[in-house]
Amino acid sequence: MKIMESVLFISILLITNISFFLVIYLFLKKQSDKEVVQLKLELRKDRQNFFLPNRVEAYQRIILLLERISPNSLVMRNHSASLTAKDMQSVLLKAIREEFEHNIAQQIFISTESWETVKNAKEEIVKIINLAGSQLTNTASATELANKIFEITSELKNIPTEVSVKILKKELHELF
């Protein structure tokens, strides 16, 4: 009988201790989970505080890039009446390439989809310039090329750079 009582006592003691340690473990785990969540929130906030100014600057620079390579701005900034159409075409394409290369690192701060729209806008502007150049004679002037570019862009429903700017602005507003 004494053995049975001892076994029962040990069993009750063991169950009590296991229950106690289980409760403590669950309590500590819950506290630990709360601390992990809090730590993650703090890290996210710190990361946003660090990257947000860089992201905003990247959006500004990319929108500036798009404004600078928009057909009207590009032609007005680079027009020289003394050039031939072919020379002017080369100047415009070089300006686009330089602007793009100067800002290519900004892609790390914006979404992949937005960067794709920027690249597509650049390629569409190149196509417009090349199309305008292909419709002129070898003796055409830079002014004739400029007029042809203006004519082509006036026929477009949406200018590619303007579409890309709208997408970037929308994405930037979603950050706030």
C-alpha positions in Angstrom: 0.0 0.0 0.0 2.8 2.3 0.9 4.3 1.8 -2.5 1.1 2.6 -4.2 0.8 5.8 -2.2 4.4 6.7 -3.0 3.8 6.1 -6.7 0.6 8.2 -6.6 2.4 10.9 -4.7 5.3 11.0 -7.2 2.9 10.9 -10.1 0.9 13.8 -8.7 4.1 15.7 -8.0 5.5 15.0 -11.5 2.2 16.1 -13.2 2.1 19.2 -11.1 5.7 20.1 -11.9 5.2 19.4 -15.6 2.1 21.5 -15.6 3.9 24.3 -13.8 6.8 24.2 -16.3 4.4 24.1 -19.3 2.6 27.2 -18.0 5.9 29.0 -17.5 7.1 27.9 -21.0 3.9 29.1 -22.7 4.0 32.4 -20.8 7.6 33.0 -21.8 6.9 32.0 -25.3 4.0 34.4 -25.6 6.3 37.1 -24.1 9.0 36.2 -26.6 6.6 36.3 -29.5 5.4 39.7 -28.5 9.0 40.9 -28.2 9.8 39.5 -31.7 6.8 41.2 -33.2 7.8 44.5 -31.5 11.4 44.1 -32.7 10.2 43.5 -36.2 8.0 46.6 -36.1 10.9 48.7 -34.8 13.2 47.3 -37.5 10.7 48.0 -40.2 10.3 51.6 -38.9 14.0 52.1 -38.8 14.4 50.7 -42.3 11.6 53.0 -43.6 13.2 56.0 -41.9 16.5 55.1 -43.6 15.2 54.3 -47.0 12.3 56.7 -47.4 14.4 59.8 -48.2 16.4 57.9 -50.7 13.2 56.5 -52.3 11.6 59.9 -52.5 14.8 61.3 -54.1 14.8 58.4 -56.6 11.2 59.1 -57.6 12.2 62.8 -58.1 15.2 62.0 -60.2 13.3 59.5 -62.4 10.5 61.9 -63.0 13.1 64.5 -63.9 14.6 62.0 -66.3 11.2 61.4 -67.9 10.6 65.1 -68.2 14.0 65.7 -69.8 13.5 62.9 -72.4 9.9 63.8 -73.2 9.9 64.7 -76.9 9.0 68.4 -76.5 11.5 69.1 -73.8 14.2 67.1 -75.5 13.8 68.8 -78.8 13.6 72.3 -77.3 16.7 71.7 -75.1 18.8 70.2 -77.9 17.6 72.0 -81.0 20.3 73.6 -83.2 19.1 75.0 -86.6 22.6 74.6 -88.0 22.4 70.8 -87.8 21.0 68.3 -90.3 18.1 66.1 -89.4 20.4 63.1 -89.1 22.9 65.0 -86.9 20.0 66.2 -84.7 18.6 62.7 -84.5 22.0 61.5 -83.2 22.2 64.4 -80.7 18.7 63.5 -79.4 19.4 59.8 -79.1 22.7 60.5 -77.3 20.9 62.9 -74.8 18.3 60.2 -74.0 21.0 57.5 -73.5 23.1 59.8 -71.2 20.1 60.8 -69.2 19.0 57.2 -68.8 22.5 56.0 -67.9 22.9 58.8 -65.4 19.8 57.7 -63.5 19.9 53.9 -64.0 20.8 53.2 -60.3 17.6 54.7 -59.1 15.8 51.5 -60.1 16.8 49.9 -56.8 14.4 52.3 -55.0 11.3 51.8 -57.1 9.2 48.8 -58.0 10.2 46.6 -60.9 7.0 47.4 -62.6 7.6 51.1 -62.4 11.1 50.7 -63.7 9.8 48.7 -66.6 7.5 51.6 -67.5 10.5 54.0 -67.4 12.5 51.7 -69.7 9.5 51.3 -72.0 8.9 55.1 -72.1 12.6 55.6 -73.0 12.4 53.0 -75.8 9.1 54.5 -77.2 10.7 58.0 -77.3 13.7 56.5 -79.2 11.2 54.9 -81.6 9.4 58.2 -82.2 12.7 60.0 -82.9 13.8 57.2 -85.3 10.4 57.2 -87.0 10.6 60.9 -87.5 14.1 60.6 -88.9 13.2 57.8 -91.3 10.4 60.0 -92.8 12.8 62.8 -93.8 15.2 63.1 -96.7 19.0 63.1 -96.3 19.0 66.9 -96.8 16.4 67.7 -94.2 17.2 70.2 -91.4 17.1 69.8 -87.7 14.0 72.0 -87.7 12.2 69.6 -90.0 13.1 66.8 -87.7 11.8 68.7 -84.7 8.5 69.5 -86.6 8.1 65.8 -87.5 8.7 64.7 -83.9 6.1 67.3 -82.7 3.7 66.0 -85.4 4.1 62.3 -84.4 3.7 63.1 -80.7 0.6 65.2 -81.3 -1.0 62.2 -82.9 -0.4 60.0 -79.9 -3.2 59.5 -77.4 -0.7 59.2 -74.5 2.9 60.3 -74.6 4.9 57.4 -73.1 6.8 59.6 -70.6 3.6 61.2 -69.3 2.1 57.7 -68.7 5.2 56.6 -66.8 5.2 59.8 -64.7 1.6 59.1 -63.7 2.5 55.6 -62.6 5.5 56.8 -60.6 3.4 59.5 -58.9 0.8 56.9 -58.0 3.4 54.6 -56.6 5.0 57.4 -54.6 1.7 58.4 -53.1 1.1 54.9 -51.9 4.2 55.1 -49.8 2.5 57.7 -47.6 
